[in-house]
Amino acid sequence: MTLEGTAARAVDAVPTSSPAAPRHGQKKWTGWAFAGLLGLSLTACKKKEFNPADGAPQPAQTIETGDMSLVSVDKPALFPLVMAQSYDAPAELNVTGTVAPDVAREVPVISLASGRVIDIKTRLGDAVKKGQLLLQVQSNDITQAFDAYLKAVNDEQLANKAYQRAKLLYGEGAIPQSTLEQAEDSEKDAKADLDAAEEQLRTLGVDKNHPSSIVKVYAPISGVIIAQNVTNAAAVGVTYSGSSTAFTIADLTTVWVMCDVYENDLPKISLGQEAKVRVNGYPDKVLTGRISEIDPALDPSIRTAKVRIQLLNPGFLKLGMFVNATFLSKQLDQFPVVPATAILHLHDRDWVYVPAGDNRFKRLEVHPGNMLPGERQEVLSGIAPGQQVVSNVLQLEATLEAQ
């Protein structure tokens, strides 16, 4: 029988209070009866939808609360708790930094002969070897230096002849000893001028037997060109208006990592302390260095000090790379340790659920540390040792998302 038929029969069975009762009263009573019976019928139909023969237990139901970090469940026993254990480990200080060259291994390339660049053999970023030709400069300084050299040669030859003649005359008694001494002194002065002229040519890189107005500039060390201040046809040298430093070569076999450490964290570090360096571009590579200097002055705007880490370059470190450095304290601190399954990684943040009473769990943000044997993970902050957390957070999170 349909719901409408049942309601109709029930209405027909309702007696009226009097044959002379007003029709509008009868209609009102009839409407109430129909509504009541309709509600009872709907309730009966809903109850028939549950089938006790299924035998499956009802899943845990979640109840929304006003606090987004709180969640209520009707069966908290389905989510077992575990107590955070205590673990002794050295405290870690994580900072960021950049790769920089060791200034003690930077060498400027200077052309002592002033002039115009006519040829550049290398460019910025090139790796060079010691003695490699870098550039050629056309200079009038060579002409002047070679002219001074030729004059010094002539003067020395003339002074030497005069001295030899004076020796002969003094031996014959024709001149006094003072005249001989003056000739000897003049010869020595001319020889000194000649030596100075030859040294000037060598300094400018000129062969006195094959002079040329072109000066060749060579690399003083092996390394990488990290700065270039000249181009073709540019002026170079120490006397022209151009840059005196043509190139800067840095030996990158050893580099620096410059980090910013807040003043509150400075007591945690010291000179010679070991640091673990991880490069963003090579996350699987861990390098080891040591603190070589702590800047004695703080940056007044951000209250940090520059800390310099010196380490060997395995070959892939580039200047300007961003790195993460970890310093290990010499003192041991206590950290809570929980199963790795108790930590939920969500939206680049990490969370755990702790019991909050009345069938509720509260979500807390934590900062996890290193993984430990036995599928455990230390927690740097967020909870304390002895605090209870949900052991399998994925099971609870799946229940919440299913609702």
The 8 nearest C-alpha neighbors of each residue, nearest first, counted from 0:
[[1, 4, 2, 5, 3, 6, 8, 7],
 [2, 0, 4, 3, 5, 6, 7, 40],
 [1, 3, 5, 4, 6, 0, 40, 37],
 [2, 4, 6, 1, 5, 7, 37, 0],
 [5, 3, 7, 1, 6, 2, 8, 0],
 [4, 6, 2, 8, 7, 3, 9, 1],
 [5, 7, 9, 3, 4, 8, 33, 10],
 [6, 8, 4, 10, 9, 5, 3, 11],
 [9, 7, 11, 5, 10, 6, 4, 12],
 [8, 10, 6, 12, 7, 11, 5, 13],
 [9, 11, 7, 12, 13, 8, 29, 6],
 [10, 12, 8, 9, 13, 7, 14, 6],
 [11, 13, 9, 10, 14, 8, 7, 15],
 [12, 14, 10, 11, 9, 15, 29, 32],
 [15, 13, 12, 16, 11, 17, 10, 25],
 [14, 16, 17, 13, 25, 18, 20, 28],
 [15, 17, 14, 20, 18, 19, 25, 13],
 [18, 16, 20, 19, 15, 14, 21, 25],
 [19, 17, 20, 15, 16, 21, 22, 14],
 [18, 20, 17, 21, 16, 22, 15, 25],
 [21, 19, 17, 18, 22, 16, 24, 25],
 [22, 20, 23, 24, 19, 25, 18, 17],
 [23, 21, 25, 24, 26, 20, 19, 27],
 [22, 24, 26, 25, 21, 27, 20, 28],
 [25, 23, 27, 26, 22, 21, 28, 20],
 [24, 26, 22, 28, 23, 27, 29, 21],
 [25, 27, 29, 23, 24, 28, 30, 22],
 [26, 28, 24, 30, 25, 29, 23, 31],
 [29, 27, 31, 25, 30, 26, 32, 24],
 [28, 30, 26, 32, 27, 31, 25, 10],
 [31, 29, 33, 27, 28, 32, 26, 34],
 [32, 30, 34, 28, 33, 29, 35, 27],
 [31, 33, 35, 29, 30, 34, 36, 28],
 [32, 34, 30, 36, 31, 35, 6, 37],
 [35, 33, 37, 31, 32, 36, 30, 38],
 [36, 34, 38, 32, 37, 33, 31, 39],
 [35, 37, 39, 33, 38, 34, 40, 32],
 [36, 38, 34, 40, 35, 39, 33, 41],
 [39, 37, 41, 35, 36, 40, 42, 34],
 [40, 38, 36, 42, 37, 41, 43, 35],
 [39, 41, 43, 37, 38, 42, 36, 44],
 [42, 40, 44, 38, 43, 39, 45, 37],
 [43, 41, 39, 45, 44, 40, 38, 46],
 [42, 44, 40, 46, 41, 45, 39, 47],
 [43, 45, 41, 47, 42, 46, 40, 48],
 [46, 44, 42, 48, 47, 43, 41, 49],
 [47, 45, 43, 48, 44, 49, 42, 41],
 [46, 48, 44, 45, 49, 43, 50, 42],
 [47, 49, 45, 46, 50, 44, 43, 51],
 [50, 48, 47, 46, 51, 45, 53, 52],
 [49, 51, 52, 53, 48, 47, 54, 46],
 [52, 50, 53, 54, 49, 55, 48, 47],
 [51, 53, 54, 50, 55, 49, 56, 48],
 [52, 54, 51, 55, 50, 56, 49, 57],
 [53, 55, 52, 51, 56, 50, 57, 49],
 [56, 54, 53, 57, 52, 51, 58, 50],
 [57, 55, 58, 54, 53, 59, 51, 74],
 [56, 58, 55, 59, 60, 54, 74, 73],
 [59, 57, 60, 56, 74, 398, 55, 73],
 [60, 58, 74, 73, 72, 57, 61, 398],
 [59, 61, 73, 72, 58, 62, 74, 402],
 [62, 60, 72, 71, 63, 73, 399, 59],
 [61, 63, 71, 72, 64, 70, 60, 73],
 [62, 64, 70, 61, 71, 65, 69, 67],
 [65, 63, 66, 70, 62, 69, 67, 71],
 [64, 66, 67, 63, 69, 68, 70, 62],
 [65, 67, 69, 68, 64, 70, 63, 361],
 [68, 66, 69, 65, 64, 70, 63, 362],
 [69, 67, 362, 66, 361, 70, 363, 360],
 [70, 68, 361, 66, 67, 360, 362, 64],
 [69, 71, 360, 359, 63, 64, 361, 62],
 [72, 70, 359, 62, 61, 358, 360, 63],
 [73, 71, 61, 60, 74, 358, 75, 62],
 [72, 74, 60, 59, 75, 358, 61, 71],
 [75, 73, 59, 76, 72, 77, 358, 60],
 [76, 74, 77, 78, 358, 72, 73, 359],
 [75, 77, 78, 74, 79, 80, 73, 358],
 [76, 78, 75, 74, 79, 59, 395, 394],
 [77, 79, 76, 75, 389, 80, 395, 391],
 [80, 78, 389, 390, 76, 77, 81, 391],
 [81, 79, 389, 390, 388, 387, 78, 82],
 [80, 82, 387, 390, 388, 389, 83, 79],
 [81, 83, 387, 385, 386, 84, 388, 80],
 [84, 82, 385, 337, 384, 336, 335, 386],
 [83, 85, 336, 335, 384, 385, 82, 337],
 [86, 84, 335, 384, 334, 336, 333, 83],
 [85, 87, 334, 333, 335, 336, 88, 84],
 [88, 86, 333, 332, 331, 334, 85, 89],
 [87, 89, 331, 332, 90, 86, 333, 334],
 [90, 88, 331, 328, 330, 332, 327, 91],
 [89, 91, 328, 332, 327, 88, 331, 92],
 [92, 90, 327, 326, 328, 325, 93, 89],
 [91, 93, 326, 325, 94, 327, 90, 328],
 [94, 92, 325, 324, 91, 326, 323, 95],
 [95, 93, 324, 323, 325, 92, 258, 260],
 [96, 94, 323, 258, 322, 324, 259, 93],
 [95, 97, 258, 257, 322, 321, 256, 323],
 [96, 98, 321, 320, 319, 256, 257, 322],
 [97, 99, 256, 319, 318, 320, 255, 257],
 [98, 100, 255, 318, 256, 254, 319, 97],
 [101, 99, 254, 255, 102, 251, 318, 249],
 [100, 102, 254, 104, 103, 255, 99, 105],
 [103, 101, 105, 104, 100, 249, 106, 99],
 [102, 104, 101, 105, 106, 100, 249, 250],
 [105, 103, 102, 250, 101, 249, 106, 100],
 [104, 106, 249, 102, 103, 248, 250, 247],
 [105, 107, 248, 247, 249, 104, 108, 220],
 [108, 106, 247, 246, 244, 109, 248, 105],
 [107, 109, 246, 244, 245, 247, 106, 110],
 [110, 108, 244, 245, 243, 111, 107, 236],
 [109, 111, 236, 112, 216, 235, 113, 108],
 [112, 110, 236, 109, 203, 113, 237, 202],
 [113, 111, 110, 236, 140, 203, 138, 114],
 [114, 112, 236, 235, 138, 238, 237, 111],
 [113, 115, 138, 137, 235, 234, 136, 236],
 [114, 116, 234, 137, 136, 232, 233, 235],
 [117, 115, 136, 232, 231, 233, 118, 135],
 [116, 118, 232, 136, 231, 135, 115, 137],
 [117, 119, 135, 134, 116, 231, 120, 136],
 [120, 118, 134, 121, 133, 135, 231, 117],
 [119, 121, 133, 134, 118, 132, 122, 135],
 [122, 120, 133, 119, 125, 123, 134, 132],
 [121, 123, 125, 124, 120, 227, 224, 119],
 [122, 124, 224, 125, 227, 225, 226, 121],
 [123, 125, 224, 225, 223, 122, 126, 226],
 [126, 124, 224, 123, 223, 122, 127, 121],
 [125, 127, 223, 222, 224, 124, 128, 221],
 [128, 126, 221, 222, 223, 125, 131, 129],
 [129, 127, 221, 131, 130, 220, 222, 218],
 [128, 130, 220, 221, 218, 219, 131, 127],
 [129, 131, 218, 217, 128, 219, 132, 220],
 [130, 132, 218, 217, 128, 129, 133, 127],
 [133, 131, 217, 216, 134, 218, 130, 120],
 [134, 132, 120, 217, 121, 216, 119, 131],
 [135, 133, 119, 216, 120, 118, 132, 215],
 [136, 134, 215, 118, 214, 117, 116, 216],
 [135, 137, 116, 214, 115, 213, 117, 114],
 [138, 136, 213, 115, 114, 212, 214, 116],
 [139, 137, 114, 140, 212, 113, 141, 136],
 [140, 138, 142, 141, 143, 212, 114, 137],
 [139, 141, 143, 138, 142, 112, 144, 113],
 [140, 142, 144, 139, 143, 212, 138, 145],
 [143, 141, 139, 145, 140, 144, 146, 212],
 [142, 144, 146, 140, 141, 145, 147, 139],
 [143, 145, 141, 147, 146, 142, 140, 148],
 [146, 144, 148, 142, 147, 143, 141, 149],
 [147, 145, 143, 149, 148, 144, 142, 150],
 [148, 146, 144, 150, 145, 149, 151, 143],
 [147, 149, 196, 145, 151, 146, 150, 144],
 [150, 148, 152, 146, 151, 147, 145, 153],
 [151, 149, 153, 147, 152, 148, 154, 146],
 [150, 152, 193, 148, 154, 149, 153, 192],
 [153, 151, 149, 155, 150, 154, 193, 156],
 [154, 152, 156, 150, 155, 151, 157, 149],
 [155, 153, 151, 157, 156, 152, 189, 158],
 [154, 156, 189, 158, 152, 153, 157, 190],
 [155, 157, 159, 153, 154, 158, 152, 160],
 [158, 156, 154, 160, 159, 155, 153, 161],
 [157, 159, 186, 155, 161, 160, 156, 154],
 [158, 160, 162, 156, 186, 157, 161, 155],
 [161, 159, 163, 157, 162, 158, 164, 156],
 [162, 160, 158, 164, 159, 163, 165, 157],
 [161, 163, 182, 165, 159, 160, 164, 183],
 [162, 164, 160, 166, 165, 161, 159, 167],
 [165, 163, 161, 167, 166, 162, 160, 168],
 [166, 164, 162, 168, 179, 167, 163, 169],
 [165, 167, 169, 163, 164, 168, 170, 162],
 [168, 166, 170, 164, 165, 169, 171, 163],
 [167, 169, 171, 165, 173, 170, 166, 174],
 [168, 170, 172, 174, 166, 171, 167, 173],
 [169, 171, 167, 168, 172, 166, 173, 165],
 [172, 170, 168, 169, 173, 167, 174, 166],
 [173, 171, 169, 170, 174, 168, 175, 167],
 [172, 174, 168, 171, 169, 175, 170, 167],
 [175, 173, 169, 172, 168, 178, 176, 179],
 [174, 176, 177, 178, 169, 179, 173, 172],
 [175, 177, 179, 178, 180, 174, 169, 181],
 [178, 176, 180, 179, 175, 181, 174, 182],
 [177, 179, 181, 180, 176, 175, 182, 174],
 [180, 178, 176, 182, 177, 165, 181, 183],
 [179, 181, 183, 177, 178, 182, 184, 176],
 [182, 180, 178, 184, 183, 179, 185, 177],
 [183, 181, 162, 185, 179, 180, 184, 186],
 [182, 184, 180, 186, 181, 162, 185, 179],
 [185, 183, 181, 187, 186, 182, 180, 188],
 [184, 186, 188, 182, 187, 183, 158, 181],
 [185, 187, 158, 183, 189, 159, 184, 188],
 [186, 188, 190, 184, 189, 185, 191, 183],
 [189, 187, 185, 191, 190, 186, 184, 192],
 [188, 190, 155, 192, 186, 191, 187, 154],
 [189, 191, 187, 193, 188, 155, 192, 186],
 [192, 190, 194, 188, 193, 189, 195, 187],
 [193, 191, 195, 189, 194, 190, 151, 196],
 [192, 194, 151, 190, 196, 191, 195, 152],
 [193, 195, 191, 197, 196, 192, 198, 190],
 [196, 194, 198, 192, 193, 197, 199, 191],
 [197, 195, 148, 199, 193, 198, 194, 192],
 [196, 198, 194, 200, 199, 195, 193, 148],
 [199, 197, 201, 195, 200, 196, 202, 194],
 [200, 198, 202, 196, 201, 197, 195, 203],
 [201, 199, 205, 203, 197, 198, 202, 204],
 [200, 202, 204, 198, 203, 199, 205, 197],
 [203, 201, 199, 204, 200, 198, 205, 111],
 [202, 204, 200, 201, 205, 112, 111, 199],
 [203, 205, 201, 202, 200, 214, 206, 215],
 [206, 204, 200, 201, 203, 210, 207, 211],
 [205, 207, 209, 208, 210, 204, 201, 200],
 [206, 208, 210, 209, 205, 200, 197, 145],
 [207, 209, 206, 210, 205, 211, 145, 200],
 [210, 208, 206, 207, 211, 205, 212, 145],
 [209, 211, 207, 206, 205, 208, 212, 145],
 [212, 210, 213, 209, 205, 141, 214, 206],
 [211, 213, 141, 137, 138, 214, 142, 139],
 [214, 212, 137, 211, 136, 135, 138, 215],
 [215, 213, 136, 135, 137, 204, 212, 216],
 [214, 216, 135, 134, 136, 217, 213, 204],
 [215, 217, 134, 133, 132, 135, 110, 214],
 [216, 218, 132, 130, 131, 133, 219, 215],
 [219, 217, 130, 129, 131, 220, 133, 132],
 [218, 220, 129, 130, 217, 221, 108, 106],
 [221, 219, 129, 218, 222, 128, 130, 248],
 [222, 220, 128, 129, 127, 250, 218, 219],
 [221, 223, 250, 249, 127, 126, 248, 220],
 [224, 222, 126, 248, 249, 125, 225, 124],
 [223, 225, 248, 124, 123, 125, 247, 226],
 [224, 226, 247, 124, 248, 223, 123, 249],
 [227, 225, 247, 246, 224, 123, 228, 248],
 [228, 226, 246, 123, 229, 245, 247, 225],
 [227, 229, 245, 246, 242, 226, 244, 230],
 [230, 228, 245, 227, 233, 231, 242, 235],
 [231, 229, 233, 232, 228, 116, 119, 227],
 [230, 232, 116, 233, 117, 118, 119, 229],
 [231, 233, 116, 115, 117, 230, 234, 118],
 [234, 232, 230, 116, 231, 115, 229, 235],
 [233, 235, 115, 241, 114, 116, 232, 239],
 [236, 234, 241, 113, 242, 114, 243, 115],
 [237, 235, 113, 243, 110, 112, 111, 238],
 [236, 238, 243, 239, 113, 111, 235, 110],
 [237, 239, 236, 113, 240, 243, 235, 241],
 [240, 238, 241, 236, 237, 113, 235, 234],
 [239, 241, 242, 238, 234, 235, 237, 236],
 [240, 242, 234, 235, 239, 243, 236, 233],
 [243, 241, 244, 235, 245, 228, 236, 240],
 [242, 244, 236, 237, 235, 109, 245, 241],
 [245, 243, 109, 242, 108, 246, 107, 228],
 [244, 246, 228, 229, 108, 109, 227, 243],
 [247, 245, 227, 108, 226, 244, 107, 228],
 [246, 248, 107, 226, 224, 106, 225, 108],
 [247, 249, 224, 106, 223, 105, 222, 225],
 [250, 248, 105, 222, 223, 104, 251, 106],
 [249, 251, 222, 104, 252, 223, 105, 221],
 [252, 250, 253, 254, 249, 222, 100, 312],
 [251, 253, 312, 250, 311, 254, 314, 313],
 [252, 254, 311, 251, 312, 310, 101, 255],
 [255, 253, 100, 101, 251, 310, 309, 99],
 [254, 256, 309, 99, 308, 101, 100, 98],
 [255, 257, 98, 308, 97, 307, 99, 96],
 [256, 258, 307, 96, 97, 306, 255, 305],
 [259, 257, 96, 306, 305, 95, 256, 260],
 [258, 260, 305, 304, 303, 306, 261, 96],
 [261, 259, 303, 304, 258, 262, 264, 305],
 [262, 260, 303, 263, 264, 302, 304, 265],
 [261, 263, 265, 264, 303, 302, 260, 304],
 [264, 262, 261, 265, 266, 260, 267, 303],
 [263, 265, 262, 261, 267, 266, 260, 268],
 [264, 266, 262, 267, 268, 263, 261, 260],
 [267, 265, 264, 268, 263, 269, 262, 328],
 [268, 266, 265, 264, 328, 269, 92, 326],
 [269, 267, 266, 265, 272, 328, 270, 326],
 [268, 270, 272, 271, 267, 290, 266, 293],
 [271, 269, 290, 272, 291, 292, 268, 293],
 [270, 272, 290, 289, 291, 269, 273, 292],
 [273, 271, 289, 290, 270, 269, 274, 268],
 [274, 272, 289, 288, 271, 326, 290, 275],
 [273, 275, 326, 288, 325, 289, 287, 276],
 [274, 276, 287, 325, 324, 286, 285, 288],
 [277, 275, 324, 286, 323, 285, 287, 274],
 [278, 276, 285, 323, 322, 282, 284, 324],
 [279, 277, 322, 281, 280, 282, 323, 321],
 [280, 278, 282, 281, 322, 321, 277, 323],
 [279, 281, 278, 282, 320, 321, 322, 277],
 [282, 280, 278, 279, 283, 284, 277, 285],
 [283, 281, 279, 284, 278, 280, 277, 285],
 [282, 284, 281, 285, 277, 278, 280, 279],
 [285, 283, 282, 281, 277, 286, 278, 276],
 [284, 286, 277, 276, 275, 283, 287, 282],
 [287, 285, 276, 275, 277, 284, 288, 310],
 [288, 286, 275, 274, 276, 310, 285, 273],
 [289, 287, 310, 274, 309, 273, 308, 275],
 [288, 290, 273, 271, 308, 272, 274, 309],
 [289, 291, 308, 271, 270, 272, 307, 292],
 [290, 292, 308, 307, 270, 289, 309, 271],
 [293, 291, 307, 290, 306, 294, 270, 308],
 [294, 292, 306, 305, 295, 307, 304, 270],
 [293, 295, 305, 296, 304, 306, 292, 297],
 [294, 296, 293, 297, 304, 305, 292, 306],
 [297, 295, 294, 304, 298, 305, 303, 299],
 [298, 296, 304, 303, 302, 299, 295, 294],
 [297, 299, 302, 303, 300, 301, 304, 296],
 [300, 298, 302, 301, 297, 303, 296, 304],
 [299, 301, 298, 302, 303, 297, 304, 261],
 [300, 302, 303, 299, 298, 261, 297, 304],
 [303, 301, 298, 299, 297, 300, 261, 262],
 [304, 302, 261, 260, 297, 298, 262, 259],
 [305, 303, 297, 260, 259, 294, 298, 306],
 [304, 306, 259, 294, 258, 293, 257, 307],
 [305, 307, 293, 258, 257, 292, 294, 259],
 [308, 306, 257, 292, 256, 291, 290, 255],
 [309, 307, 290, 256, 289, 255, 291, 288],
 [308, 310, 255, 288, 289, 254, 291, 290],
 [311, 309, 288, 253, 254, 312, 255, 308],
 [310, 312, 253, 252, 313, 254, 309, 288],
 [311, 313, 252, 314, 253, 316, 254, 310],
 [314, 312, 315, 311, 316, 252, 286, 253],
 [313, 315, 312, 316, 252, 317, 251, 311],
 [314, 316, 313, 317, 312, 281, 280, 278],
 [317, 315, 314, 312, 318, 313, 320, 98],
 [318, 316, 320, 319, 315, 98, 99, 314],
 [317, 319, 98, 99, 320, 316, 100, 97],
 [318, 320, 98, 97, 317, 99, 321, 316],
 [321, 319, 98, 97, 318, 317, 322, 316],
 [320, 322, 97, 96, 279, 319, 278, 98],
 [323, 321, 278, 96, 277, 97, 95, 279],
 [324, 322, 95, 277, 276, 94, 96, 278],
 [323, 325, 276, 94, 275, 93, 95, 274],
 [326, 324, 93, 275, 92, 274, 91, 276],
 [325, 327, 274, 92, 91, 328, 273, 93],
 [328, 326, 91, 90, 89, 329, 325, 92],
 [329, 327, 90, 89, 330, 267, 91, 326],
 [328, 330, 89, 327, 331, 90, 267, 268],
 [331, 329, 328, 89, 332, 90, 88, 327],
 [332, 330, 89, 88, 87, 90, 329, 333],
 [331, 333, 87, 88, 89, 90, 334, 330],
 [334, 332, 87, 86, 85, 88, 335, 331],
 [333, 335, 86, 85, 379, 378, 87, 377],
 [336, 334, 384, 85, 84, 83, 378, 383],
 [335, 337, 377, 84, 83, 376, 378, 85],
 [338, 336, 83, 375, 376, 339, 377, 341],
 [339, 337, 375, 340, 341, 376, 374, 390],
 [338, 340, 375, 341, 376, 374, 342, 337],
 [341, 339, 391, 338, 342, 390, 392, 393],
 [340, 342, 390, 392, 391, 339, 338, 389],
 [343, 341, 351, 340, 350, 339, 349, 344],
 [342, 344, 350, 349, 345, 351, 392, 341],
 [345, 343, 349, 348, 350, 342, 347, 346],
 [344, 346, 348, 347, 349, 343, 350, 342],
 [345, 347, 348, 344, 349, 343, 350, 364],
 [348, 346, 345, 344, 349, 343, 350, 366],
 [349, 347, 345, 346, 344, 350, 364, 365],
 [348, 350, 344, 343, 365, 364, 345, 342],
 [351, 349, 364, 343, 363, 365, 342, 362],
 [350, 352, 342, 363, 362, 341, 343, 364],
 [353, 351, 362, 361, 389, 388, 360, 363],
 [352, 354, 388, 361, 360, 387, 389, 355],
 [355, 353, 360, 356, 359, 361, 352, 388],
 [354, 356, 360, 359, 361, 353, 357, 358],
 [357, 355, 359, 358, 354, 360, 71, 361],
 [358, 356, 359, 355, 71, 360, 354, 72],
 [359, 357, 356, 71, 72, 75, 73, 360],
 [358, 360, 71, 355, 357, 356, 70, 354],
 [361, 359, 354, 355, 70, 353, 69, 352],
 [362, 360, 69, 353, 352, 68, 355, 354],
 [361, 363, 352, 68, 351, 350, 69, 353],
 [364, 362, 351, 350, 352, 361, 365, 381],
 [363, 365, 350, 349, 381, 351, 362, 366],
 [366, 364, 381, 350, 349, 380, 367, 363],
 [365, 367, 380, 379, 378, 349, 381, 368],
 [368, 366, 378, 379, 377, 365, 376, 369],
 [367, 369, 377, 378, 379, 376, 366, 370],
 [370, 368, 377, 376, 371, 367, 378, 375],
 [369, 371, 376, 375, 377, 368, 372, 374],
 [372, 370, 375, 376, 369, 374, 373, 377],
 [373, 371, 374, 375, 370, 376, 369, 338],
 [372, 374, 375, 371, 338, 376, 370, 339],
 [375, 373, 372, 339, 338, 371, 376, 370],
 [376, 374, 338, 339, 371, 373, 337, 370],
 [377, 375, 370, 339, 371, 336, 337, 369],
 [376, 378, 336, 368, 369, 335, 367, 334],
 [379, 377, 367, 368, 335, 380, 366, 336],
 [378, 380, 366, 367, 368, 334, 377, 381],
 [381, 379, 366, 365, 378, 382, 367, 383],
 [380, 382, 365, 364, 366, 363, 383, 379],
 [383, 381, 380, 386, 384, 365, 335, 378],
 [382, 384, 335, 386, 385, 381, 83, 334],
 [385, 383, 335, 83, 85, 84, 386, 334],
 [384, 386, 83, 82, 84, 383, 387, 85],
 [387, 385, 83, 82, 384, 383, 388, 382],
 [388, 386, 82, 81, 353, 80, 83, 385],
 [387, 389, 353, 80, 81, 352, 390, 82],
 [390, 388, 80, 352, 391, 392, 341, 79],
 [389, 391, 341, 80, 81, 388, 79, 392],
 [392, 390, 341, 340, 393, 389, 394, 395],
 [391, 393, 341, 395, 394, 389, 396, 390],
 [392, 394, 396, 395, 391, 397, 343, 340],
 [395, 393, 397, 392, 396, 391, 398, 78],
 [396, 394, 398, 392, 393, 397, 399, 78],
 [395, 397, 393, 399, 398, 394, 392, 400],
 [396, 398, 400, 394, 399, 395, 393, 401],
 [399, 397, 395, 401, 396, 400, 394, 402],
 [398, 400, 396, 397, 401, 402, 395, 61],
 [399, 401, 397, 402, 398, 396, 395, 61],
 [400, 402, 398, 399, 397, 396, 61, 60],
 [401, 400, 399, 398, 61, 60, 397, 62]]
